[in-house]
Amino acid sequence: MAASTHTVTNQAPPLVGYDVFTSDRALVEGVERHLDPALLDSARDELALLGRSAGSAQAQKWGDQANANPPVLHTHDRYGHRIDEVDFHPAWHRLLGKAVSAGLTTAWSRPGGHVRRAAGFLVWTQAEGGHGCPISMTHAAVPALRTDPALAAEWEPRLTSTVYDEGLRPASQKAGVLFGMGMTEKQGGSDVRANTTRAQPLAEAGTYALTGHKWFCSAPMSDGFLVLAQAEQGLTCFLVPRVLADGSRNVFAIQRLKDKLGNKSNASSEVEFDGTWARRVGDEGRGVRTIIEMVAATRLDCVIGSAALMRQAVVQAVHHATYREAFGGKLVDKPLMRNVLADLALESEAATTLAMRLAAAYDDGSEQEQAFLRLAVPAAKYWVTKRCTPLVGEALECLGGNGYVEESGMPRLLREAPLNSVWEGSGNVQALDVLRALQREPLALNAFLQEVGAARGADHRLDGAIKGLLTELADLDGIEARARRLVERMALVLQGSLLVRYAPAEVADAFCASRLGGDWGAAFGTLPHTLDLASVVARARATPAL
């Protein structure tokens, strides 16, 4: 029935039918900067195709459905047999299928794979964030498995397949598989060396029976898991398949699914092992060293995932302000709103630029770049993921009451925002990891300082921040208590260096003036009013197909 009391006006049109990749100028420039020119045309085409899918009404509907219909655990069948299966809404499978077919688990097997995959992960996460968890773990399992060439030869082709093959069957019968991981336990959390799960050797060399539990095991419907357990020689890494080669179910008792703040589409579970068959990965007692490359890769995905949430939040805020009128004009033209939007856009671009730089270091693979990653990944993971929640909250506020209702999509973004700061080691864990690298790996600090020093002389505020950072690094007294302050400064200096070298002048100027020069308040929207904020906001805008 048509409304008879009023005509609906002054509402922004839906942000739908747009190319999430091509409209993100910072991301496009990052791909062009870090990818071999010979690969650019094909990469642009595939990312634009994915970008149009991510910005489509269909993908938005899938995201809504997957979160409105969270996974359901079935521990037993109708006859009382233990089955431990998790049912997902069809939208979840469509999101996963698109992610796999788009190559978001194939970074290790193609040229420029990490840059291309990082850009794709940043684009597709904007459609829905929860399904990125199994995609991330599947991608990250590859370097851990490569410590055992025989295991890698068996499993890597399945992990890097572009075919999503759902359902629990022996991995040998599937065209593609997904992986999860199980590290934390009730009594230890991030202190995985306190794990009590036991591994007893079996007759077949390299095989064990596991007994114990995992407090957080995400994506329990996956085909295999990398887990940590105590063997005779100490903490060891193991591969646990869900279905054994003979078709029987491995012992993988799902006790319950977690009722989480956000990330509703994704199942996170508590599982019990009781004689669970496992294959050792790497040497006994070397579990942390074996799985650390998987952890590092998933930490980078936390950075990319947060950058994606930031970008989507900023796009929604700018879009709303572009169309919404108040007090005699468009919101986007109001000086105070423009300041807020520009500040949000700066944070988003800095996160995207840093994420792409880290992905490029993975593709390079040189000793210098590996040393750089040893410091840059935990520093970036610490800072970028922490900036996500306040940014999304401020972006939601730009929509006013419209942003506070579920239909806007902003509440889902806000609930998802804290996740990446908690997953794969929370803030203190990242800060302590940076301290360990500083104390044990001098090459890492040298590589980091060479990276930030590449922009020296280009901006006096950046130069001053680098000098201040060097002073802090030279003073080791009480360094653990001030580790967060140090790591924050490292991340900001790195972002500043990258933006000074690669971003438009107005973006670099605003970032250095606020984040490094101290001309900034305690909330978004407190940038110096003399900056070219209109250009910063215009750069961040995405245009829908109206």
N, C-alpha and C positions, 0 to 999 in steps of 0.2 A: 504494500500500500504506500502510495506517495505521501511524503510528509506534507501536512497542511499548515503547520505553524511557522515554518522557516525554510530558507534555502541554504544548503550547505556551501559555504565559501571559506576562503582563507585556510584551507587545509593543503598540506603538501601532497603531491601525487605519490603513489607507491614507488619506492626505489626498486624497480624490477626491470628485467630485460636490458641489462647493461653488461659490459665486458669488465669483469672484476680485474683482469690482468692489464689490459691495454689502458684502462682509466687510471691506473696506479703508476704515476710517472716515476716515482722513486724506485719502484720495483722494476719497471721496464729498463730504466737506466742502469740498475744494478746488474741485470742480466746482460745487457749490452757491454757493460764494463768488464765483467768477469768471464765471459764466455768467448771461446775461440770464434773469430769472425766466420769461419767456415761452417760453424754450427748454428749461427744466429737465425737464419731464415727458417729452418725447421723448428727451432726452439720457439720462435715467436708464433709460428702457426699453431703448434701444439698447445702453447700456453694461452693463446687467444681463444682457441676452441674450448679449453677447460674454463677459461674466464667467462665465456658466454654461458656455459653450463652453470657455473657457480652463481651467476647473476640472474638466472632464469626463474620464472615462477615455479617451475617444477622442482628445482633444487630447494627453493625456499619452503615449499610444501613438504618435501621429504624431511627437512630439518625440523619443522614443526611436528610432524607426525612421529618421528623417532624419539623426540623428547616428551611428547604427550603420552606416548605408549612405551614406557620403559621396559627393559627386559624382565622376564619372569623365570624363576628357577623351578625346575621340576626334579626333585631328588629321586623319586621312585615312579615306576610305571603303575598301571592299574592293578597289577598282580602282586605288587610289593617288591619287585626287583629294583635294585639300585641302578639308576641311569645317569643322574647328575648332568642334566641337560638344561640349557638356557635358551628360551625362546625370545626372538627379537621380532619387532614389527618389520614388515616387508621394506619399509622406507630405509631402515638401517642397512639392510642388505644392498639396496640400490646405491646408497652412499658409499658403502665399502667397495662395491663392484666398480663404481666409477673411479674411485681412488686407485684401485689396483690396475685397472685398464689404462689409466693415465700415466702409469709408470712411477707411482709414488713409493714403490719398493725396489726400484731397479737402479738406484744411484751408483752402486758399486760395479756395475757391469757395462757401463757405456761412457764414452767420452763426455766430459763436462757434466757428468751425471749428478753431482751434488748441487751444483748451481741450478740446473734445470729442475731437479726434484725439490729443492728448497723453495723455488719460486712457485712450483705447482702446489706444494704443501701449504704455502702461505695463501694462495688463491682459494684452494678447495676447502680449507679450514673455515673460510668465511661463509661457506654454505652451512656447515655444522661442525662443531668442534669435537664432540665426544668420540666419533668413529675414528678420529686421528690417533687414538691410543694404540689399537692393534696395528695400524699402519706404521706408526713410529717404531714399535717394538719389532715388527717383522723386518723393517729396514735395518734396524740397529743390531739384530742378531747376527748378521753376516760376518762382521770382523771378529766376533767372539768365536764363531764356529771355525773360522780360518786358522785358529790355533791347532786344529786337528784336521789335516788335509783330507782324510778319508770321510769324516763327517761333512766337511764343506762340499766335497764332491757329490755326496748323496743329497744334501739338503739345500744347498745354495740355488740350484736351478728352480726348485719349487718356491723358495722364498722370493726370488726375483722374477717370477712369472707375472705376466700381465693378465692372467685368468683368475678370476675370483671363483673358487669352487667351494661352496658352503656345504656343511654337513660333516658329521664325524665318521670318517672311514680311514683305513690305513693310508698313510701319506703316499705310499707307492702307487696307490690307485687314484690319486688326485692330480689335477693339472696345475694346481697352485695351492700353497698353504699359508697360514698366518701363524705368527709366534707371539707368545707372551713371556713374562718373566715373573719369578717369585723370589724375592730377596728378604723382605722384612718379616719379622716375627713379633709376637705379642711382647716379649720381654726385652727386645732390643731396638726395634724401629730402625733408625738409620745406622745404629751400631751393629752391623751385620756380623761382626766377629763374635757377638754374643749369641748367635743362632744355636739352637739345640737340635735341629733336625739331623738325624743320624743316617749315615750311608754305610751299608754292610756289603762287602764284595760278594758277588755271585761267581759261579763256576766259570762262566764265559768271561774272558779277559775284557776289562773295561766296563763291565756291567755291574750294577749295584741295586740293592733294594733300599728304598728310602722310607724312614719312619719319622713323622713329625708334622709340622703345620706351617702354613704361610698366612700371615695376618692380612696382607694385601696382595691379591693376585688378580690383576685386571685382565679383562677379555678372556674369561675362562673357557669360552667356546673355541679357542684357538687350537691348532693342530699339534703344537708342541710348545714347551716352555724351557727356558734356561733358569735353573734354580741353584741356590747355594745350600750345601749341607756339610756336616762335619764327617770327614773320613778319617782314617787312621793317622794320616799325615797332616790333618788340619782342614780348614775350610776349603771346599772344592766346588767347582762348577759342574753341573750335570744337565743333560738334555732329557726332559721327561715328555714322551709322546702321549697324547690323549688316547690314541688307539694303537694297539700293538700290531706287529706285522701279521699275526694270524687272524686279525679282525676282532679280537677280544678287547674289551675296554680295560685300559690301565686303571689302577686304583687311584682315583682322583675325586675324593669325596668333597663336594661343595657344601659347606655348612650353611652359608647364607650369602646373600648379596648385600653389599653396603648401601645404606640409605644416605646418599651424599647431598651436599649443598647444591651442587650443580652436576654437570657431566651426566645427566640423567639417562641419556641414550646408551651409555656405555656401562657394561656390567663389571663391577669390581667386587671381588669375592674373598671369602675365607675358605681355605682348602686344607684337607687333612691327607697325609700320606701314610699308608699302612702296608708296607711291603711293596711299595710302588716301584715299578721297573724303571731304571734310568741308565743312561750311558754317560760315562765320564767325558768331560770336555777339558782338555788341558791336563796338567799334572796335578796329583793330589797335593793339597796344601797351597795351591796357587789360584784358588777360586776368585779372589778379588782381582788379581792381575789379569785373569782370563776374561772376566766379565766387564772389566773397566772400560774397554772400548765400546761395548754396548751401552754402558751408562753414559759415556761422553756423547755418543751419537743421539741418545734420547734427550740429554740435556740441551743439545743444540736444537732439537725439535721443540723443546719447551720455549726457547727463545723465538723460534719461528712461529710457533702457535700463538704466543703472546703478541707478537708483531701483527699476526693476522687478526686477532680480536681487537687490537688497537685500531687497526686500519678500518675494520668494519664499523666500529663505534664512531670514528671520526667521519667516515663517509656518511653515516646516517645523520649525524649532527649537522654537518655542512649542508646536506641535502635539505633537511628540514628548514634550516635558517635561510636558505636560498629562496624558498617559496613562501615562507610564513611572514606575514606583515604584522607589525605592532607599533603603536605610537607614531604612525604616520609614515612608515617605510618598511622595507625588507629588513628582517633581523640581521642578515649577513652584512648589511651596510651600516649597522649601528656600531659605533666605535668600541663600545664595551664588549658586545657579543663577538665582534671581529677579533678582539684581543684574546678572548677565550678560545675561539676556534683556531686561531693561529698557534696558540700555545699547545693545544692538543695535536695539531698537525705536525709541529716540530717534534714532539715526543714520538709520534708514530713514524715519521720519516727516519729519525735517528735509529729507532729499533729495526726498521726494515733494512737500512743501509748496513748496520752492524751484522744482522743475520746473514745477509748475502756475502759480506766479506768473510765470515767464518765458513760458509759453504765453499767459497772459492779456495780457502786454505785446505780444505779436505781434498778438493780436486787436484791441487798442486802436489801435495803429498811429500814435499821435500823436508829435510830435517829442520830447516829454518821454520817452515810453516807448521810442522808438527809441534815444535817448541812453542811457537806463538799460540797455538790452540790450547796448549796445556794451561796457560794463564787466562787467555781470552774467553774460553768457553765458560768456566765457572764464574768469571767476573760478569760476563754478559748474562748468564743465567740468573745470577743474583739480582742484577739491577733491572733488566728489561722486564722480567716476570713480576717484580715488585711494583713497577710503574703501571702495570696493566690495570689493576683494580681501581686506583684513583682516577685514571684516565677514563675508563668506561663509566664510572660513576658520574664524572663531570659531563661526559658526552650525553648520558641519559638526561641529565638536568637541562641540557640545551633544548630538549624536546618538551620540557615542562611536564605537566600531568600526562601528556600523550606518551612520554617515554616511560612512565611508571606502570603502564598497563601491559599485560603479556602480549597483546596483539602487535605491539611495536617491535618486538624481538629484543628490545634493550634489556629487560630483566634476565633473559636467558644468557645474554652476553655477560651481564654483571655477575651472575652466579658462576659462570665458567671462568671468570677472570682470575680468581685466586689459585686455581688448580695448578698451573704451571710453576708457581712459586713453591708449592708443597711437594709436587711429584719430583722424583729423582733427586731428592736431597733438598731440604728447605734452606732458607737463607743462611743460617749459621753453618750448615754443612758446606755450602759453596764458599763462604768466607774462609773457613778453615782449610779447604782444599787449595785456595789461592795461597794461603800462608805456607802450606806444605811445598807447593811448587816454588815459591820464592826461596825457601830454605834449602831445598834439595836439588833444584834444577836451575843453575845459573844461566843456562842457555835460554830458558823460557823468559826470564826477565830481559835478557839482551834482545831477544826477538820482539818482545812487546815494546820495548823502548825504541827500537828501530822503526817499528810501525808507526807509533805516535809521533816520533821525531821527523817523519817524512814531511810533516806539515809545518815544521818550525819556521818561524819568520813570516808566516802568512797572516797571522792574527795575534795581536799582542796579548789578548786575554787567554788564548790557548797557550802561548809561550809562558805566561805567568802560571797557568795551571800545571803545565809540565814541570816547571821549576818547583812548585809547591809539592807535587807528587814525589819528585826526587828527594826532597827534604824529608818527607814522611817515610819513604823507603829506607832512608839512611838511619832512621831512629827505630831500633828494635825493642826499646823498653816498653813493656806493657802492650806489645803489638796485638796479642789476641783480643784484649778488651776493646781495642779500637779497630778491629779487623773490618767491621762493616763500613766504617767511615773510609778506610783505605780502599776497599774494593769498590765502593760507590764512586770514589774519585777516579780510580783506574778506568771504570766503565765510561764515565763522562768524558774523560780526556780522550779515550779511544774513539768515542762517538764524535767528539769535536774535531779530532784529526781527520776522520773520514769525511765529515760534512764540509770542512774547510777545503779539502781536496776535490770533492766530487759534487757537492750540492750547489744549487744557484746561490749567488752572493747573499740574497735576502734571507735565505734559510740559514746559511752558515753564520751570518751576522747576528741573527736573532738567537740562535742556539748559544753562541759564544757569549753574547751579552748577558743572557739569563743564566744558563747552566754553569758557565765558567767564570763570568765576570761579576756575578753577584747582583746584577740589576734585575731582581726577580723576587716576588713574594713567596708566601708559603702555600698559595693555591694557584691553580691554573687561571689564566686571564690577568696576570700581573706583569706582562712583558712591558719593556720601555715603549712609550707611546710614539716615539720618534721613528720607529722601525717601519719597514715596508710590509705591513701585516696583510694588506689586501692581496698582495702577490702570493704570500704564503698560503692563504686560505684558498685562493683560486687554483693553486697547484694541487691542493688536496681534494678538489671536487671530483665526483664521479657523475656522469650525465646519463640518466635513464633513457631508454627508447620510448618516447611518449607517443 
